[in-house]
Amino acid sequence: MVINRNIWTVAAWLVAKHGAAAPNVVSARIARLRDGEVEASAIASWLQVDQAVHELTRVRGDSESVN
């Protein structure tokens, strides 16, 4: 799945603001959205943010890097 630049920008901002807690912040946001009456596309966008946040915060090996 290709995630667009806006999603990566939001994810990077969340990681910069919340650090290692960013995945939990995004998960809580998704849970609140699912409890409310929101467009499915909003939840889908936050699921992409969740994927990007997890990618940005995962521990990497010595030979891996983030572009």
All heavy atoms as TSV, in Angstrom:
chain	resi	resn	atom	element	x	y	z
A	1	MET	N	N	0.846	-1.179	0.000
A	1	MET	CA	C	0.000	0.000	0.000
A	1	MET	C	C	0.891	1.241	0.000
A	1	MET	O	O	1.827	1.348	0.773
A	1	MET	CB	C	-0.888	0.003	1.244
A	1	MET	CG	C	-1.601	1.309	1.451
A	1	MET	SD	S	-2.460	1.452	3.032
A	1	MET	CE	C	-4.006	0.746	2.583
A	2	VAL	N	N	0.576	2.171	-0.862
A	2	VAL	CA	C	1.306	3.431	-0.926
A	2	VAL	C	C	0.537	4.449	-0.102
A	2	VAL	O	O	-0.666	4.622	-0.264
A	2	VAL	CB	C	1.444	3.911	-2.387
A	2	VAL	CG1	C	2.090	5.267	-2.446
A	2	VAL	CG2	C	2.206	2.891	-3.202
A	3	ILE	N	N	1.236	5.095	0.809
A	3	ILE	CA	C	0.622	6.114	1.651
A	3	ILE	C	C	1.037	7.474	1.119
A	3	ILE	O	O	2.217	7.712	0.859
A	3	ILE	CB	C	1.065	5.940	3.114
A	3	ILE	CG1	C	0.632	4.573	3.637
A	3	ILE	CG2	C	0.472	7.048	3.981
A	3	ILE	CD1	C	1.134	4.260	5.037
A	4	ASN	N	N	0.074	8.391	0.978
A	4	ASN	CA	C	0.402	9.683	0.374
A	4	ASN	C	C	1.176	10.596	1.324
A	4	ASN	O	O	1.263	10.358	2.529
A	4	ASN	CB	C	-0.852	10.360	-0.202
A	4	ASN	CG	C	-1.758	10.955	0.847
A	4	ASN	OD1	O	-1.313	11.543	1.820
A	4	ASN	ND2	N	-3.055	10.812	0.641
A	5	ARG	N	N	1.723	11.625	0.759
A	5	ARG	CA	C	2.596	12.537	1.508
A	5	ARG	C	C	1.894	13.207	2.679
A	5	ARG	O	O	2.499	13.417	3.737
A	5	ARG	CB	C	3.143	13.583	0.547
A	5	ARG	CG	C	4.136	14.495	1.193
A	5	ARG	CD	C	4.705	15.456	0.190
A	5	ARG	NE	N	5.707	16.266	0.856
A	5	ARG	CZ	C	6.582	16.980	0.226
A	5	ARG	NH1	N	6.611	16.999	-1.085
A	5	ARG	NH2	N	7.449	17.701	0.890
A	6	ASN	N	N	0.628	13.567	2.525
A	6	ASN	CA	C	-0.109	14.211	3.617
A	6	ASN	C	C	-0.211	13.288	4.832
A	6	ASN	O	O	-0.098	13.752	5.969
A	6	ASN	CB	C	-1.494	14.640	3.156
A	6	ASN	CG	C	-1.440	15.757	2.147
A	6	ASN	OD1	O	-0.506	16.551	2.115
A	6	ASN	ND2	N	-2.441	15.817	1.294
A	7	ILE	N	N	-0.416	12.016	4.588
A	7	ILE	CA	C	-0.493	11.048	5.676
A	7	ILE	C	C	0.847	10.983	6.401
A	7	ILE	O	O	0.911	11.005	7.637
A	7	ILE	CB	C	-0.907	9.657	5.144
A	7	ILE	CG1	C	-2.320	9.700	4.544
A	7	ILE	CG2	C	-0.780	8.597	6.225
A	7	ILE	CD1	C	-3.440	10.001	5.504
A	8	TRP	N	N	1.941	10.914	5.634
A	8	TRP	CA	C	3.285	10.877	6.238
A	8	TRP	C	C	3.576	12.150	7.018
A	8	TRP	O	O	4.216	12.115	8.071
A	8	TRP	CB	C	4.356	10.656	5.174
A	8	TRP	CG	C	4.422	9.235	4.716
A	8	TRP	CD1	C	3.980	8.748	3.525
A	8	TRP	CD2	C	4.942	8.114	5.434
A	8	TRP	NE1	N	4.199	7.385	3.464
A	8	TRP	CE2	C	4.787	6.973	4.626
A	8	TRP	CE3	C	5.517	7.962	6.705
A	8	TRP	CZ2	C	5.195	5.713	5.023
A	8	TRP	CZ3	C	5.923	6.689	7.106
A	8	TRP	CH2	C	5.758	5.580	6.261
A	9	THR	N	N	3.097	13.293	6.522
A	9	THR	CA	C	3.313	14.557	7.216
A	9	THR	C	C	2.614	14.557	8.566
A	9	THR	O	O	3.202	14.947	9.585
A	9	THR	CB	C	2.817	15.737	6.346
A	9	THR	OG1	O	3.542	15.725	5.109
A	9	THR	CG2	C	3.009	17.070	7.041
A	10	VAL	N	N	1.380	14.112	8.596
A	10	VAL	CA	C	0.633	14.019	9.862
A	10	VAL	C	C	1.331	13.037	10.800
A	10	VAL	O	O	1.506	13.317	11.992
A	10	VAL	CB	C	-0.834	13.601	9.612
A	10	VAL	CG1	C	-1.550	13.283	10.924
A	10	VAL	CG2	C	-1.571	14.683	8.851
A	11	ALA	N	N	1.741	11.898	10.273
A	11	ALA	CA	C	2.414	10.892	11.090
A	11	ALA	C	C	3.709	11.438	11.685
A	11	ALA	O	O	3.985	11.256	12.878
A	11	ALA	CB	C	2.688	9.640	10.268
A	12	ALA	N	N	4.491	12.129	10.877
A	12	ALA	CA	C	5.752	12.696	11.362
A	12	ALA	C	C	5.500	13.740	12.440
A	12	ALA	O	O	6.223	13.804	13.441
A	12	ALA	CB	C	6.536	13.299	10.203
A	13	TRP	N	N	4.476	14.557	12.265
A	13	TRP	CA	C	4.125	15.561	13.272
A	13	TRP	C	C	3.725	14.894	14.583
A	13	TRP	O	O	4.150	15.324	15.657
A	13	TRP	CB	C	2.996	16.450	12.744
A	13	TRP	CG	C	2.555	17.470	13.747
A	13	TRP	CD1	C	3.155	18.659	14.019
A	13	TRP	CD2	C	1.436	17.367	14.626
A	13	TRP	NE1	N	2.466	19.302	15.020
A	13	TRP	CE2	C	1.411	18.535	15.409
A	13	TRP	CE3	C	0.456	16.402	14.823
A	13	TRP	CZ2	C	0.432	18.765	16.373
A	13	TRP	CZ3	C	-0.512	16.625	15.795
A	13	TRP	CH2	C	-0.523	17.802	16.554
A	14	LEU	N	N	2.913	13.833	14.489
A	14	LEU	CA	C	2.492	13.122	15.699
A	14	LEU	C	C	3.682	12.494	16.422
A	14	LEU	O	O	3.764	12.543	17.653
A	14	LEU	CB	C	1.450	12.053	15.350
A	14	LEU	CG	C	0.067	12.596	14.992
A	14	LEU	CD1	C	-0.759	11.522	14.299
A	14	LEU	CD2	C	-0.636	13.092	16.243
A	15	VAL	N	N	4.597	11.927	15.681
A	15	VAL	CA	C	5.789	11.327	16.290
A	15	VAL	C	C	6.649	12.418	16.926
A	15	VAL	O	O	7.161	12.239	18.040
A	15	VAL	CB	C	6.587	10.505	15.260
A	15	VAL	CG1	C	7.937	10.080	15.813
A	15	VAL	CG2	C	5.775	9.271	14.834
A	16	ALA	N	N	6.781	13.566	16.256
A	16	ALA	CA	C	7.565	14.664	16.823
A	16	ALA	C	C	6.924	15.189	18.109
A	16	ALA	O	O	7.616	15.513	19.072
A	16	ALA	CB	C	7.707	15.789	15.801
A	17	LYS	N	N	5.605	15.246	18.129
A	17	LYS	CA	C	4.892	15.784	19.292
A	17	LYS	C	C	4.803	14.788	20.443
A	17	LYS	O	O	4.974	15.152	21.600
A	17	LYS	CB	C	3.486	16.219	18.884
A	17	LYS	CG	C	2.696	16.833	20.021
A	17	LYS	CD	C	1.377	17.383	19.582
A	17	LYS	CE	C	0.671	18.011	20.777
A	17	LYS	NZ	N	-0.614	18.565	20.431
A	18	HIS	N	N	4.527	13.517	20.130
A	18	HIS	CA	C	4.229	12.531	21.173
A	18	HIS	C	C	5.317	11.487	21.370
A	18	HIS	O	O	5.231	10.683	22.304
A	18	HIS	CB	C	2.906	11.832	20.872
A	18	HIS	CG	C	1.737	12.761	20.833
A	18	HIS	ND1	N	1.196	13.327	21.962
A	18	HIS	CD2	C	1.013	13.244	19.790
A	18	HIS	CE1	C	0.182	14.113	21.629
A	18	HIS	NE2	N	0.058	14.087	20.316
A	19	GLY	N	N	6.299	11.450	20.488
A	19	GLY	CA	C	7.381	10.485	20.621
A	19	GLY	C	C	6.880	9.054	20.585
A	19	GLY	O	O	6.013	8.693	19.781
A	20	ALA	N	N	7.397	8.234	21.505
A	20	ALA	CA	C	7.056	6.813	21.540
A	20	ALA	C	C	5.581	6.572	21.843
A	20	ALA	O	O	5.054	5.491	21.572
A	20	ALA	CB	C	7.922	6.100	22.567
A	21	ALA	N	N	4.881	7.568	22.370
A	21	ALA	CA	C	3.452	7.428	22.679
A	21	ALA	C	C	2.564	7.665	21.456
A	21	ALA	O	O	1.350	7.454	21.519
A	21	ALA	CB	C	3.060	8.390	23.794
A	22	ALA	N	N	3.143	8.090	20.343
A	22	ALA	CA	C	2.353	8.419	19.148
A	22	ALA	C	C	1.443	7.278	18.686
A	22	ALA	O	O	0.275	7.530	18.367
A	22	ALA	CB	C	3.263	8.876	18.015
A	23	PRO	N	N	1.911	6.015	18.650
A	23	PRO	CA	C	0.995	4.948	18.240
A	23	PRO	C	C	-0.243	4.842	19.144
A	23	PRO	O	O	-1.352	4.613	18.654
A	23	PRO	CB	C	1.850	3.684	18.331
A	23	PRO	CG	C	3.247	4.173	18.135
A	23	PRO	CD	C	3.281	5.513	18.822
A	24	ASN	N	N	-0.066	5.064	20.438
A	24	ASN	CA	C	-1.204	5.018	21.357
A	24	ASN	C	C	-2.151	6.185	21.132
A	24	ASN	O	O	-3.378	6.026	21.231
A	24	ASN	CB	C	-0.718	5.014	22.811
A	24	ASN	CG	C	0.053	3.764	23.138
A	24	ASN	OD1	O	-0.158	2.707	22.559
A	24	ASN	ND2	N	0.980	3.880	24.076
A	25	VAL	N	N	-1.608	7.357	20.828
A	25	VAL	CA	C	-2.431	8.529	20.541
A	25	VAL	C	C	-3.294	8.280	19.311
A	25	VAL	O	O	-4.493	8.562	19.306
A	25	VAL	CB	C	-1.541	9.786	20.360
A	25	VAL	CG1	C	-2.345	10.964	19.844
A	25	VAL	CG2	C	-0.835	10.128	21.667
A	26	VAL	N	N	-2.694	7.727	18.274
A	26	VAL	CA	C	-3.432	7.449	17.036
A	26	VAL	C	C	-4.484	6.370	17.273
A	26	VAL	O	O	-5.624	6.498	16.810
A	26	VAL	CB	C	-2.473	7.054	15.896
A	26	VAL	CG1	C	-3.234	6.648	14.657
A	26	VAL	CG2	C	-1.534	8.196	15.573
A	27	SER	N	N	-4.140	5.343	18.004
A	27	SER	CA	C	-5.110	4.270	18.298
A	27	SER	C	C	-6.316	4.815	19.060
A	27	SER	O	O	-7.460	4.440	18.770
A	27	SER	CB	C	-4.446	3.154	19.105
A	27	SER	OG	O	-3.488	2.493	18.325
A	28	ALA	N	N	-6.076	5.701	20.018
A	28	ALA	CA	C	-7.177	6.304	20.778
A	28	ALA	C	C	-8.055	7.150	19.860
A	28	ALA	O	O	-9.287	7.135	19.976
A	28	ALA	CB	C	-6.623	7.144	21.922
A	29	ARG	N	N	-7.428	7.877	18.945
A	29	ARG	CA	C	-8.183	8.703	17.994
A	29	ARG	C	C	-9.074	7.826	17.109
A	29	ARG	O	O	-10.245	8.138	16.883
A	29	ARG	CB	C	-7.207	9.520	17.140
A	29	ARG	CG	C	-7.825	10.292	16.018
A	29	ARG	CD	C	-8.624	11.443	16.516
A	29	ARG	NE	N	-9.106	12.209	15.366
A	29	ARG	CZ	C	-10.004	13.146	15.444
A	29	ARG	NH1	N	-10.499	13.494	16.602
A	29	ARG	NH2	N	-10.413	13.761	14.375
A	30	ILE	N	N	-8.527	6.729	16.625
A	30	ILE	CA	C	-9.301	5.815	15.777
A	30	ILE	C	C	-10.470	5.236	16.564
A	30	ILE	O	O	-11.587	5.141	16.040
A	30	ILE	CB	C	-8.400	4.711	15.201
A	30	ILE	CG1	C	-7.409	5.316	14.189
A	30	ILE	CG2	C	-9.235	3.610	14.539
A	30	ILE	CD1	C	-6.286	4.382	13.778
A	31	ALA	N	N	-10.246	4.871	17.800
A	31	ALA	CA	C	-11.322	4.321	18.641
A	31	ALA	C	C	-12.437	5.345	18.820
A	31	ALA	O	O	-13.628	4.999	18.731
A	31	ALA	CB	C	-10.768	3.892	19.991
A	32	ARG	N	N	-12.073	6.612	19.059
A	32	ARG	CA	C	-13.097	7.662	19.199
A	32	ARG	C	C	-13.873	7.849	17.904
A	32	ARG	O	O	-15.094	8.041	17.921
A	32	ARG	CB	C	-12.459	8.977	19.638
A	32	ARG	CG	C	-12.041	9.001	21.093
A	32	ARG	CD	C	-11.668	10.399	21.574
A	32	ARG	NE	N	-10.655	11.058	20.767
A	32	ARG	CZ	C	-9.342	10.929	20.933
A	32	ARG	NH1	N	-8.862	10.155	21.890
A	32	ARG	NH2	N	-8.500	11.584	20.149
A	33	LEU	N	N	-13.181	7.799	16.775
A	33	LEU	CA	C	-13.864	7.949	15.491
A	33	LEU	C	C	-14.836	6.807	15.249
A	33	LEU	O	O	-15.943	7.014	14.753
A	33	LEU	CB	C	-12.842	8.010	14.344
A	33	LEU	CG	C	-12.020	9.286	14.243
A	33	LEU	CD1	C	-10.924	9.121	13.201
A	33	LEU	CD2	C	-12.890	10.483	13.920
A	34	ARG	N	N	-14.425	5.595	15.611
A	34	ARG	CA	C	-15.297	4.438	15.407
A	34	ARG	C	C	-16.531	4.494	16.297
A	34	ARG	O	O	-17.568	3.951	15.943
A	34	ARG	CB	C	-14.519	3.149	15.649
A	34	ARG	CG	C	-13.568	2.838	14.514
A	34	ARG	CD	C	-12.859	1.540	14.717
A	34	ARG	NE	N	-12.145	1.163	13.513
A	34	ARG	CZ	C	-11.093	0.385	13.480
A	34	ARG	NH1	N	-10.617	-0.128	14.606
A	34	ARG	NH2	N	-10.505	0.085	12.338
A	35	ASP	N	N	-16.414	5.146	17.445
A	35	ASP	CA	C	-17.562	5.278	18.353
A	35	ASP	C	C	-18.550	6.335	17.886
A	35	ASP	O	O	-19.707	6.327	18.281
A	35	ASP	CB	C	-17.095	5.624	19.774
A	35	ASP	CG	C	-16.438	4.448	20.473
A	35	ASP	OD1	O	-16.652	3.291	20.039
A	35	ASP	OD2	O	-15.714	4.682	21.464
A	36	GLY	N	N	-18.085	7.257	17.068
A	36	GLY	CA	C	-18.940	8.334	16.586
A	36	GLY	C	C	-19.493	8.039	15.214
A	36	GLY	O	O	-19.278	6.975	14.631
A	37	GLU	N	N	-20.241	8.994	14.720
A	37	GLU	CA	C	-20.801	8.867	13.375
A	37	GLU	C	C	-19.949	9.701	12.422
A	37	GLU	O	O	-20.194	10.887	12.228
A	37	GLU	CB	C	-22.245	9.350	13.361
A	37	GLU	CG	C	-23.174	8.455	14.151
A	37	GLU	CD	C	-24.619	8.905	14.059
A	37	GLU	OE1	O	-24.983	9.599	13.090
A	37	GLU	OE2	O	-25.368	8.557	14.977
A	38	VAL	N	N	-18.930	9.061	11.872
A	38	VAL	CA	C	-18.037	9.750	10.938
A	38	VAL	C	C	-17.980	8.982	9.630
A	38	VAL	O	O	-18.343	7.808	9.561
A	38	VAL	CB	C	-16.606	9.910	11.516
A	38	VAL	CG1	C	-16.624	10.748	12.772
A	38	VAL	CG2	C	-15.977	8.576	11.778
A	39	GLU	N	N	-17.515	9.663	8.619
A	39	GLU	CA	C	-17.347	9.040	7.309
A	39	GLU	C	C	-16.313	7.916	7.399
A	39	GLU	O	O	-15.314	8.034	8.099
A	39	GLU	CB	C	-16.857	10.076	6.300
A	39	GLU	CG	C	-17.811	11.209	6.036
A	39	GLU	CD	C	-18.945	10.799	5.131
A	39	GLU	OE1	O	-18.738	9.954	4.240
A	39	GLU	OE2	O	-20.059	11.327	5.322
A	40	ALA	N	N	-16.573	6.854	6.667
A	40	ALA	CA	C	-15.623	5.730	6.628
A	40	ALA	C	C	-14.266	6.186	6.101
A	40	ALA	O	O	-13.227	5.668	6.519
A	40	ALA	CB	C	-16.182	4.604	5.766
A	41	SER	N	N	-14.280	7.184	5.222
A	41	SER	CA	C	-13.016	7.676	4.665
A	41	SER	C	C	-12.143	8.336	5.737
A	41	SER	O	O	-10.910	8.283	5.649
A	41	SER	CB	C	-13.271	8.653	3.515
A	41	SER	OG	O	-13.989	9.781	3.976
A	42	ALA	N	N	-12.755	8.947	6.743
A	42	ALA	CA	C	-11.983	9.557	7.836
A	42	ALA	C	C	-11.267	8.472	8.628
A	42	ALA	O	O	-10.092	8.615	8.972
A	42	ALA	CB	C	-12.888	10.373	8.750
A	43	ILE	N	N	-11.970	7.396	8.904
A	43	ILE	CA	C	-11.352	6.279	9.632
A	43	ILE	C	C	-10.253	5.665	8.772
A	43	ILE	O	O	-9.163	5.364	9.273
A	43	ILE	CB	C	-12.403	5.240	10.038
A	43	ILE	CG1	C	-13.380	5.864	11.048
A	43	ILE	CG2	C	-11.742	3.993	10.625
A	43	ILE	CD1	C	-14.584	5.007	11.372
A	44	ALA	N	N	-10.496	5.510	7.489
A	44	ALA	CA	C	-9.492	4.940	6.585
A	44	ALA	C	C	-8.227	5.802	6.564
A	44	ALA	O	O	-7.107	5.275	6.574
A	44	ALA	CB	C	-10.067	4.798	5.181
A	45	SER	N	N	-8.391	7.111	6.567
A	45	SER	CA	C	-7.223	8.003	6.585
A	45	SER	C	C	-6.438	7.832	7.876
A	45	SER	O	O	-5.204	7.764	7.861
A	45	SER	CB	C	-7.666	9.464	6.447
A	45	SER	OG	O	-8.199	9.683	5.170
A	46	TRP	N	N	-7.131	7.745	9.009
A	46	TRP	CA	C	-6.437	7.575	10.284
A	46	TRP	C	C	-5.783	6.202	10.393
A	46	TRP	O	O	-4.753	6.055	11.051
A	46	TRP	CB	C	-7.371	7.860	11.459
A	46	TRP	CG	C	-7.432	9.336	11.704
A	46	TRP	CD1	C	-8.370	10.215	11.251
A	46	TRP	CD2	C	-6.466	10.120	12.394
A	46	TRP	NE1	N	-8.043	11.492	11.633
A	46	TRP	CE2	C	-6.879	11.460	12.343
A	46	TRP	CE3	C	-5.284	9.817	13.065
A	46	TRP	CZ2	C	-6.154	12.492	12.934
A	46	TRP	CZ3	C	-4.563	10.851	13.660
A	46	TRP	CH2	C	-5.005	12.161	13.592
A	47	LEU	N	N	-6.347	5.202	9.734
A	47	LEU	CA	C	-5.689	3.893	9.702
A	47	LEU	C	C	-4.373	3.977	8.926
A	47	LEU	O	O	-3.391	3.329	9.286
A	47	LEU	CB	C	-6.618	2.831	9.106
A	47	LEU	CG	C	-7.795	2.429	9.991
A	47	LEU	CD1	C	-8.771	1.556	9.216
A	47	LEU	CD2	C	-7.322	1.724	11.254
A	48	GLN	N	N	-4.340	4.799	7.884
A	48	GLN	CA	C	-3.095	5.016	7.149
A	48	GLN	C	C	-2.096	5.785	8.009
A	48	GLN	O	O	-0.893	5.482	7.998
A	48	GLN	CB	C	-3.353	5.755	5.844
A	48	GLN	CG	C	-4.055	4.919	4.815
A	48	GLN	CD	C	-4.240	5.669	3.504
A	48	GLN	OE1	O	-3.987	6.869	3.408
A	48	GLN	NE2	N	-4.683	4.956	2.490
A	49	VAL	N	N	-2.574	6.768	8.759
A	49	VAL	CA	C	-1.705	7.490	9.687
A	49	VAL	C	C	-1.128	6.515	10.702
A	49	VAL	O	O	0.064	6.553	11.013
A	49	VAL	CB	C	-2.456	8.646	10.389
A	49	VAL	CG1	C	-1.619	9.241	11.521
A	49	VAL	CG2	C	-2.854	9.724	9.393
A	50	ASP	N	N	-1.967	5.623	11.205
A	50	ASP	CA	C	-1.526	4.617	12.171
A	50	ASP	C	C	-0.404	3.769	11.591
A	50	ASP	O	O	0.626	3.545	12.239
A	50	ASP	CB	C	-2.710	3.739	12.574
A	50	ASP	CG	C	-2.357	2.723	13.633
A	50	ASP	OD1	O	-1.872	3.123	14.715
A	50	ASP	OD2	O	-2.567	1.520	13.397
A	51	GLN	N	N	-0.569	3.324	10.357
A	51	GLN	CA	C	0.458	2.514	9.700
A	51	GLN	C	C	1.765	3.302	9.564
A	51	GLN	O	O	2.849	2.787	9.849
A	51	GLN	CB	C	-0.034	2.066	8.328
A	51	GLN	CG	C	0.942	1.190	7.579
A	51	GLN	CD	C	0.422	0.794	6.205
A	51	GLN	OE1	O	-0.657	1.194	5.789
A	51	GLN	NE2	N	1.194	0.014	5.498
A	52	ALA	N	N	1.666	4.553	9.164
A	52	ALA	CA	C	2.858	5.385	8.993
A	52	ALA	C	C	3.540	5.660	10.334
A	52	ALA	O	O	4.769	5.619	10.426
A	52	ALA	CB	C	2.487	6.699	8.300
A	53	VAL	N	N	2.765	5.935	11.375
A	53	VAL	CA	C	3.332	6.170	12.703
A	53	VAL	C	C	4.082	4.935	13.184
A	53	VAL	O	O	5.192	5.034	13.712
A	53	VAL	CB	C	2.236	6.593	13.710
A	53	VAL	CG1	C	2.717	6.471	15.149
A	53	VAL	CG2	C	1.792	8.022	13.434
A	54	HIS	N	N	3.479	3.777	12.995
A	54	HIS	CA	C	4.157	2.545	13.411
A	54	HIS	C	C	5.458	2.339	12.625
A	54	HIS	O	O	6.462	1.905	13.188
A	54	HIS	CB	C	3.230	1.334	13.264
A	54	HIS	CG	C	2.298	1.183	14.412
A	54	HIS	ND1	N	1.088	1.835	14.471
A	54	HIS	CD2	C	2.408	0.479	15.560
A	54	HIS	CE1	C	0.499	1.524	15.610
A	54	HIS	NE2	N	1.274	0.714	16.285
A	55	GLU	N	N	5.439	2.677	11.357
A	55	GLU	CA	C	6.651	2.545	10.553
A	55	GLU	C	C	7.734	3.515	11.045
A	55	GLU	O	O	8.903	3.155	11.136
A	55	GLU	CB	C	6.340	2.797	9.076
A	55	GLU	CG	C	7.531	2.675	8.161
A	55	GLU	CD	C	8.142	1.285	8.079
A	55	GLU	OE1	O	7.449	0.290	8.398
A	55	GLU	OE2	O	9.324	1.188	7.712
A	56	LEU	N	N	7.339	4.735	11.385
A	56	LEU	CA	C	8.306	5.727	11.834
A	56	LEU	C	C	8.864	5.428	13.228
A	56	LEU	O	O	9.972	5.840	13.539
A	56	LEU	CB	C	7.674	7.121	11.829
A	56	LEU	CG	C	7.378	7.716	10.459
A	56	LEU	CD1	C	6.583	9.005	10.603
A	56	LEU	CD2	C	8.659	7.957	9.686
A	57	THR	N	N	8.092	4.735	14.054
A	57	THR	CA	C	8.522	4.504	15.436
A	57	THR	C	C	9.094	3.114	15.680
A	57	THR	O	O	9.579	2.848	16.779
A	57	THR	CB	C	7.364	4.740	16.432
A	57	THR	OG1	O	6.277	3.869	16.113
A	57	THR	CG2	C	6.917	6.190	16.411
A	58	ARG	N	N	9.062	2.257	14.681
A	58	ARG	CA	C	9.578	0.904	14.924
A	58	ARG	C	C	11.097	0.926	15.044
A	58	ARG	O	O	11.775	1.760	14.446
A	58	ARG	CB	C	9.112	-0.077	13.860
A	58	ARG	CG	C	9.831	-0.025	12.556
A	58	ARG	CD	C	9.328	-1.134	11.627
A	58	ARG	NE	N	9.920	-1.023	10.327
A	58	ARG	CZ	C	11.087	-1.567	9.990
A	58	ARG	NH1	N	11.767	-2.265	10.865
A	58	ARG	NH2	N	11.570	-1.413	8.780
A	59	VAL	N	N	11.597	0.009	15.826
A	59	VAL	CA	C	13.043	-0.105	16.022
A	59	VAL	C	C	13.649	-0.705	14.765
A	59	VAL	O	O	13.163	-1.691	14.232
A	59	VAL	CB	C	13.349	-0.992	17.251
A	59	VAL	CG1	C	14.842	-1.192	17.426
A	59	VAL	CG2	C	12.722	-0.398	18.492
A	60	ARG	N	N	14.719	-0.087	14.291
A	60	ARG	CA	C	15.356	-0.515	13.056
A	60	ARG	C	C	16.695	-1.189	13.331
A	60	ARG	O	O	17.379	-0.869	14.296
A	60	ARG	CB	C	15.587	0.672	12.148
A	60	ARG	CG	C	14.292	1.376	11.848
A	60	ARG	CD	C	14.407	2.384	10.744
A	60	ARG	NE	N	13.153	3.097	10.590
A	60	ARG	CZ	C	12.058	2.573	10.087
A	60	ARG	NH1	N	12.033	1.354	9.674
A	60	ARG	NH2	N	10.961	3.292	9.975
A	61	GLY	N	N	17.055	-2.089	12.451
A	61	GLY	CA	C	18.366	-2.732	12.515
A	61	GLY	C	C	19.432	-1.776	12.002
A	61	GLY	O	O	19.142	-0.726	11.436
A	62	ASP	N	N	20.686	-2.153	12.160
A	62	ASP	CA	C	21.794	-1.299	11.726
A	62	ASP	C	C	21.794	-1.020	10.231
A	62	ASP	O	O	22.240	0.042	9.783
A	62	ASP	CB	C	23.140	-1.949	12.111
A	62	ASP	CG	C	23.348	-1.948	13.610
A	62	ASP	OD1	O	22.730	-1.123	14.312
A	62	ASP	OD2	O	24.144	-2.792	14.070
A	63	SER	N	N	21.298	-1.956	9.434
A	63	SER	CA	C	21.352	-1.784	7.985
A	63	SER	C	C	20.106	-1.110	7.414
A	63	SER	O	O	20.017	-0.889	6.206
A	63	SER	CB	C	21.541	-3.153	7.313
A	63	SER	OG	O	20.424	-3.969	7.580
A	64	GLU	N	N	19.134	-0.755	8.266
A	64	GLU	CA	C	17.900	-0.130	7.799
A	64	GLU	C	C	17.952	1.377	8.030
A	64	GLU	O	O	18.614	1.875	8.919
A	64	GLU	CB	C	16.691	-0.685	8.545
A	64	GLU	CG	C	16.408	-2.144	8.271
A	64	GLU	CD	C	15.181	-2.600	9.009
A	64	GLU	OE1	O	15.253	-2.707	10.250
A	64	GLU	OE2	O	14.166	-2.844	8.349
A	65	SER	N	N	17.178	2.098	7.205
A	65	SER	CA	C	17.068	3.541	7.372
A	65	SER	C	C	15.684	3.997	6.927
A	65	SER	O	O	14.973	3.270	6.249
A	65	SER	CB	C	18.134	4.276	6.570
A	65	SER	OG	O	17.925	4.064	5.193
A	66	VAL	N	N	15.331	5.203	7.304
A	66	VAL	CA	C	14.080	5.818	6.874
A	66	VAL	C	C	14.441	6.841	5.822
A	66	VAL	O	O	15.330	7.659	6.015
A	66	VAL	CB	C	13.352	6.514	8.049
A	66	VAL	CG1	C	12.118	7.220	7.550
A	66	VAL	CG2	C	13.008	5.508	9.118
A	67	ASN	N	N	13.745	6.808	4.682
A	67	ASN	CA	C	14.035	7.767	3.610
A	67	ASN	C	C	13.354	9.080	3.869
A	67	ASN	O	O	12.375	9.239	4.388
A	67	ASN	CB	C	13.584	7.212	2.257
A	67	ASN	CG	C	14.434	6.037	1.860
A	67	ASN	OD1	O	15.598	5.976	2.222
A	67	ASN	ND2	N	13.862	5.113	1.111
